[in-house]
Amino acid sequence: MKKYLAMLLVALMALAMFAGCNTEKKDTTAEIAFVTDVGQLMDKSFNQGTWEGCEKYAKDNGKTVQYYQPANGENATDADRYEAMKAAINNGAKIVVCAGFMQATALAQAAAEFKDTKFVFIDGWPLTDGENGPVLENVAPIAYKEEQAGYFAGYAVVMDGYTKLGFCGGGGGDNPACCRYGYGFVQGAEAAAAVKNVNVEINYSWQYGQSFSASPELQTMAAGWYEEGTEIIFACGGSMFSSITAAASANEKKVVGVDVDQSAESNTVVTSAMKGLSTSVVWAISKFYEDKWAEIGGIATSLGVNDDAVGIPTESWSLTGWTVDEYNALYAQVKDGTVVVDANYPADMSTFAGEHVTVTVK
């Protein structure tokens, strides 16, 4: 009897394990696929904003959608990214949305191999079939004028009374999007400082941001800045946000969010430099399904104020020294060209020659 009960117990355990495996397995067949950048899918920033666009189009139009995270996390290789794209295609994807500039090599390989599949390259540029080959027309590169969003954020916080700022960027200084955000932030701070006739100091660093991930080292650095007098830090890099908000909370200081409105994620967030990730992804996918791919395939698209694709949020406005009406007026000036925000960021931000802003690269 004991032997029978033992055998029955083993059988039940095996059945439970089998059932558990089945409940965890996902149906990966989908028409629309998203291949993430480094960091987590729900990073409350770049990946999440892009994924929400994919989800929205699918939900609103009766399509299936699935995401793919390349193997090895923050240490993902071009081969890992390519395998994620290939898996998506093998699972039925007709259009694959790829987030982040690091997708370029793998995306060029996949697009050249799978010519019947369409790809959206977020934060990207036109890719070619081989080093000197033709432009891959099945890739739609979408970039943003992040310098404009950064400008509004920098202008806003200085108008709100902050004079000791910080910028912590992702990608190690090689990510054009983050570089444009940071340069715009400095330009906006300079413009507002000139209006108020005040001097502004900005600590500026790419340290601990190569993988766009949270880390104890990043939190320690941010905490050190706050302890030394920095009042607000632009957390420009995906999951880096959580390290910087943790340091801000511990020191009763403030944060500028990035890519999406991050005010709901932490009461330390004063404003966010945003780009319309979700809406632009919906727009690009719709071009495919409306047989208008030729309008974006192989063509560099850069979205900014003229497309209402960048800015800072007004619904969650917590600024007290600057009004929504004043922001709207500045937005209109950038849109009509009265105010021009330079996108050509210097390799070394310590060379920034402002009359009111001093940049210290850490």
Wavefront OBJ file of the C-alpha trace (Angstrom):
o trace
v 0.000 0.000 0.000
v 2.789 2.407 0.892
v 4.526 1.585 -2.386
v 1.304 2.280 -4.280
v 0.820 5.631 -2.536
v 4.417 6.626 -3.263
v 3.984 5.800 -6.961
v 0.716 7.735 -7.044
v 2.390 10.760 -5.432
v 5.195 10.717 -8.018
v 2.630 10.510 -10.826
v 0.646 13.442 -9.412
v 3.807 15.553 -9.071
v 4.753 14.822 -12.681
v 1.255 15.754 -13.838
v 1.405 18.999 -11.878
v 4.783 19.855 -13.423
v 3.414 19.157 -16.890
v 0.359 21.297 -16.253
v 2.565 24.126 -14.956
v 4.657 24.079 -18.116
v 1.534 24.287 -20.234
v 0.166 27.306 -18.363
v 3.459 29.182 -18.723
v 3.797 28.554 -22.441
v 2.662 31.453 -24.632
v 1.053 31.301 -28.051
v 3.666 33.269 -29.977
v 1.827 33.268 -33.318
v 1.147 36.901 -34.200
v 0.926 39.228 -37.211
v 2.608 42.127 -35.408
v 5.823 41.605 -33.451
v 7.912 43.822 -31.219
v 11.604 43.207 -30.552
v 12.691 45.062 -27.434
v 15.703 47.206 -26.811
v 17.904 46.399 -23.803
v 16.179 46.618 -20.448
v 12.789 45.338 -19.405
v 9.673 45.347 -21.581
v 7.669 47.306 -19.008
v 10.431 49.799 -18.262
v 7.912 52.658 -18.006
v 9.965 54.333 -20.712
v 11.274 53.515 -24.197
v 10.367 49.827 -24.520
v 7.019 50.223 -22.818
v 5.984 53.221 -24.907
v 6.834 51.369 -28.123
v 5.086 48.171 -27.007
v 1.950 50.093 -26.066
v 1.766 51.396 -29.643
v 1.968 47.843 -30.988
v -0.699 46.695 -28.540
v -2.995 49.596 -29.331
v -2.920 49.033 -33.082
v -3.537 45.313 -32.626
v -6.430 45.840 -30.211
v -8.095 48.556 -32.281
v -7.791 46.615 -35.536
v -8.321 43.006 -34.558
v -4.714 41.915 -35.078
v -2.521 39.612 -33.022
v 0.658 40.921 -31.410
v 3.623 39.408 -29.559
v 6.852 40.747 -28.083
v 10.324 39.210 -28.200
v 13.200 40.026 -25.867
v 16.641 39.099 -27.268
v 18.574 36.542 -25.240
v 21.206 37.590 -22.699
v 19.458 40.749 -21.512
v 21.735 43.767 -21.314
v 24.540 41.662 -22.834
v 22.512 40.789 -25.938
v 24.558 40.501 -29.122
v 23.649 41.249 -32.735
v 23.140 37.509 -33.149
v 20.678 37.491 -30.229
v 18.718 40.345 -31.771
v 18.678 38.664 -35.177
v 17.410 35.413 -33.657
v 14.574 37.318 -31.951
v 13.567 38.880 -35.277
v 13.783 35.518 -37.039
v 11.647 33.889 -34.358
v 9.020 36.595 -34.821
v 8.932 36.001 -38.576
v 8.793 32.235 -38.153
v 5.817 32.777 -35.879
v 3.897 34.604 -38.570
v 4.851 38.266 -38.127
v 4.104 40.372 -41.187
v 5.539 43.509 -39.599
v 8.238 43.662 -36.917
v 8.801 46.767 -34.779
v 12.383 47.016 -33.490
v 13.271 49.490 -30.759
v 16.646 51.152 -30.316
v 19.712 52.085 -32.317
v 21.507 48.888 -31.285
v 19.152 46.904 -33.535
v 20.793 48.233 -36.715
v 23.200 45.393 -37.600
v 20.762 42.593 -36.830
v 17.910 44.430 -38.503
v 19.874 44.958 -41.709
v 20.627 41.234 -41.808
v 17.020 40.215 -41.148
v 15.529 42.723 -43.588
v 17.897 41.636 -46.367
v 17.003 37.983 -45.771
v 13.246 38.397 -45.295
v 12.316 40.875 -48.026
v 8.588 40.160 -47.741
v 8.522 41.204 -44.074
v 8.221 44.854 -43.129
v 10.257 46.334 -40.270
v 9.817 49.549 -38.272
v 13.125 50.824 -36.878
v 12.405 53.100 -33.897
v 15.228 55.573 -33.215
v 16.677 54.410 -36.518
v 17.938 55.480 -39.934
v 17.829 54.017 -43.475
v 19.667 50.694 -43.728
v 21.320 49.171 -46.772
v 21.582 45.641 -48.141
v 25.296 45.182 -47.487
v 27.873 47.918 -47.037
v 27.378 49.520 -50.450
v 24.061 47.954 -51.428
v 20.691 49.574 -52.065
v 18.550 50.992 -49.307
v 16.309 48.364 -47.745
v 12.827 49.575 -48.600
v 11.184 47.078 -46.260
v 12.644 49.016 -43.298
v 10.888 52.203 -42.149
v 13.278 54.198 -39.932
v 11.628 56.559 -37.470
v 13.640 59.044 -35.432
v 12.594 61.961 -33.259
v 13.749 65.488 -32.587
v 14.610 64.692 -28.970
v 16.546 67.924 -28.717
v 13.211 69.775 -28.829
v 11.707 67.712 -26.005
v 14.896 68.118 -23.964
v 14.805 71.871 -24.612
v 11.291 72.191 -23.206
v 12.242 70.197 -20.108
v 15.405 72.217 -19.457
v 13.562 75.486 -20.009
v 10.707 74.402 -17.727
v 12.795 73.426 -14.713
v 14.910 76.589 -14.796
v 11.771 78.721 -15.120
v 10.455 76.778 -12.129
v 13.419 77.964 -10.071
v 15.952 75.132 -10.326
v 19.522 76.274 -10.921
v 21.574 73.178 -10.044
v 20.737 70.494 -12.588
v 21.983 67.071 -13.550
v 21.827 64.864 -16.635
v 22.411 61.085 -16.507
v 22.241 59.574 -19.987
v 22.021 56.040 -21.336
v 24.058 54.414 -24.061
v 27.441 55.582 -22.861
v 27.358 58.713 -25.009
v 26.949 56.778 -28.263
v 23.161 56.862 -28.436
v 22.122 59.745 -30.735
v 18.658 59.988 -29.173
v 20.025 60.431 -25.644
v 22.693 62.819 -26.909
v 20.006 64.970 -28.531
v 17.901 64.885 -25.366
v 20.849 66.033 -23.269
v 21.954 68.756 -25.655
v 18.424 70.100 -25.902
v 18.128 70.060 -22.106
v 21.246 72.211 -21.796
v 20.052 74.622 -24.516
v 16.659 75.014 -22.837
v 18.293 75.670 -19.485
v 20.500 78.317 -21.081
v 17.543 80.065 -22.733
v 15.491 80.155 -19.525
v 18.491 81.266 -17.473
v 18.937 84.180 -19.872
v 15.288 85.185 -19.389
v 15.646 85.046 -15.603
v 19.215 86.405 -15.606
v 20.477 83.602 -13.355
v 23.440 81.251 -13.518
v 22.832 77.520 -13.847
v 25.175 74.627 -13.124
v 24.706 71.234 -14.805
v 26.442 67.967 -13.896
v 26.499 65.813 -17.038
v 27.385 62.134 -17.184
v 27.170 58.931 -19.224
v 28.598 56.822 -16.410
v 26.736 53.637 -15.439
v 24.277 54.105 -18.310
v 25.744 51.934 -21.060
v 23.048 49.254 -20.682
v 20.207 51.666 -19.771
v 19.754 49.621 -16.587
v 19.255 50.478 -12.944
v 22.301 49.824 -10.786
v 23.620 50.479 -7.274
v 26.524 52.412 -8.818
v 24.191 54.774 -10.657
v 22.074 55.304 -7.557
v 25.192 56.064 -5.508
v 26.406 58.584 -8.081
v 23.018 60.322 -8.233
v 22.803 60.384 -4.452
v 26.244 61.999 -4.332
v 25.128 64.708 -6.740
v 22.033 65.425 -4.679
v 24.033 65.544 -1.463
v 26.417 68.040 -3.086
v 23.589 70.390 -4.058
v 22.081 69.151 -7.332
v 18.348 69.840 -7.152
v 16.980 67.905 -10.110
v 18.362 65.237 -12.494
v 17.196 64.403 -16.008
v 17.034 60.581 -15.916
v 17.539 59.906 -19.615
v 17.808 56.174 -20.133
v 15.081 53.579 -19.668
v 15.397 51.626 -16.418
v 18.060 54.045 -15.134
v 15.019 56.001 -13.987
v 14.431 53.779 -10.942
v 17.969 54.301 -9.591
v 17.739 58.049 -9.926
v 14.255 58.340 -8.420
v 15.419 56.193 -5.489
v 18.296 58.612 -4.892
v 15.958 61.593 -5.277
v 13.465 60.166 -2.776
v 16.181 59.527 -0.213
v 17.413 63.115 -0.531
v 14.053 64.860 -1.026
v 15.107 66.055 -4.489
v 13.529 65.939 -7.952
v 13.718 64.175 -11.328
v 12.920 64.826 -14.991
v 11.517 61.737 -16.721
v 12.074 60.630 -20.312
v 10.249 59.253 -23.383
v 6.819 59.041 -21.699
v 5.080 60.893 -18.875
v 6.693 59.262 -15.837
v 4.993 61.388 -13.185
v 2.770 58.493 -12.080
v 5.827 56.362 -11.327
v 7.352 58.624 -8.671
v 6.356 61.765 -6.810
v 9.900 63.010 -7.430
v 9.101 63.643 -11.120
v 8.530 67.310 -11.935
v 8.092 66.852 -15.696
v 9.160 64.512 -18.505
v 10.793 65.045 -21.896
v 8.533 62.976 -24.123
v 8.359 61.664 -27.652
v 5.246 60.137 -29.162
v 6.394 56.531 -29.226
v 2.986 54.912 -29.029
v 1.277 57.193 -31.545
v 4.123 57.032 -34.054
v 4.213 53.210 -33.875
v 0.462 53.117 -34.541
v 1.003 55.514 -37.444
v 3.785 53.389 -38.967
v 1.921 50.076 -38.630
v -1.155 51.654 -40.200
v 0.921 52.599 -43.253
v 1.573 48.893 -43.797
v -2.025 47.779 -43.413
v -3.328 50.673 -45.522
v -0.943 49.756 -48.381
v 0.936 53.050 -47.967
v 4.285 51.535 -47.014
v 6.010 53.299 -49.923
v 5.495 56.571 -48.019
v 7.838 55.474 -45.206
v 9.829 52.425 -46.377
v 13.527 53.219 -46.819
v 12.879 56.895 -46.045
v 14.329 58.746 -43.050
v 11.478 60.110 -40.939
v 12.217 62.509 -38.093
v 9.243 63.562 -35.976
v 9.187 66.722 -33.886
v 7.008 69.663 -32.882
v 5.664 70.064 -36.415
v 4.197 66.577 -36.043
v 3.175 67.169 -32.405
v 5.448 64.215 -31.626
v 7.614 65.678 -28.850
v 7.022 67.835 -25.802
v 6.367 67.799 -22.062
v 3.083 66.687 -20.438
v 0.551 69.292 -19.384
v -2.152 67.039 -17.906
v 0.155 66.076 -15.024
v 1.623 69.571 -14.719
v 3.256 70.221 -11.341
v 5.355 73.246 -12.232
v 4.580 76.334 -10.192
v 6.948 78.906 -11.689
v 5.845 78.486 -15.298
v 2.375 78.111 -16.793
v 0.859 75.853 -19.421
v 0.005 78.931 -21.480
v 3.649 80.014 -21.413
v 4.696 76.523 -22.467
v 2.218 76.544 -25.333
v 3.579 79.898 -26.473
v 7.149 78.548 -26.475
v 5.989 75.416 -28.308
v 4.450 77.620 -31.002
v 7.714 79.554 -31.337
v 9.662 76.341 -31.908
v 7.018 75.195 -34.376
v 7.095 78.399 -36.449
v 10.888 78.628 -36.354
v 11.148 81.689 -34.121
v 13.084 79.524 -31.664
v 15.516 77.036 -33.204
v 16.880 74.124 -31.189
v 20.212 72.819 -32.457
v 20.362 69.039 -33.018
v 24.115 68.879 -33.713
v 25.361 67.938 -30.268
v 29.080 68.315 -29.499
v 31.151 65.231 -28.766
v 32.186 66.796 -25.458
v 29.460 68.722 -23.656
v 32.044 70.508 -21.496
v 32.713 72.641 -24.593
v 29.200 74.103 -24.429
v 29.657 77.857 -24.529
v 26.725 79.294 -22.633
v 26.606 82.695 -21.013
v 24.476 81.479 -18.124
v 25.045 77.704 -18.006
v 28.181 75.860 -16.891
v 28.343 72.174 -17.835
v 30.601 69.885 -15.789
v 31.130 66.482 -17.378
v 31.535 63.776 -14.731
l 1 2 3 4 5 6 7 8 9 10 11 12 13 14 15 16 17 18 19 20 21 22 23 24 25 26 27 28 29 30 31 32 33 34 35 36 37 38 39 40 41 42 43 44 45 46 47 48 49 50 51 52 53 54 55 56 57 58 59 60 61 62 63 64 65 66 67 68 69 70 71 72 73 74 75 76 77 78 79 80 81 82 83 84 85 86 87 88 89 90 91 92 93 94 95 96 97 98 99 100 101 102 103 104 105 106 107 108 109 110 111 112 113 114 115 116 117 118 119 120 121 122 123 124 125 126 127 128 129 130 131 132 133 134 135 136 137 138 139 140 141 142 143 144 145 146 147 148 149 150 151 152 153 154 155 156 157 158 159 160 161 162 163 164 165 166 167 168 169 170 171 172 173 174 175 176 177 178 179 180 181 182 183 184 185 186 187 188 189 190 191 192 193 194 195 196 197 198 199 200 201 202 203 204 205 206 207 208 209 210 211 212 213 214 215 216 217 218 219 220 221 222 223 224 225 226 227 228 229 230 231 232 233 234 235 236 237 238 239 240 241 242 243 244 245 246 247 248 249 250 251 252 253 254 255 256 257 258 259 260 261 262 263 264 265 266 267 268 269 270 271 272 273 274 275 276 277 278 279 280 281 282 283 284 285 286 287 288 289 290 291 292 293 294 295 296 297 298 299 300 301 302 303 304 305 306 307 308 309 310 311 312 313 314 315 316 317 318 319 320 321 322 323 324 325 326 327 328 329 330 331 332 333 334 335 336 337 338 339 340 341 342 343 344 345 346 347 348 349 350 351 352 353 354 355 356 357 358 359 360 361 362
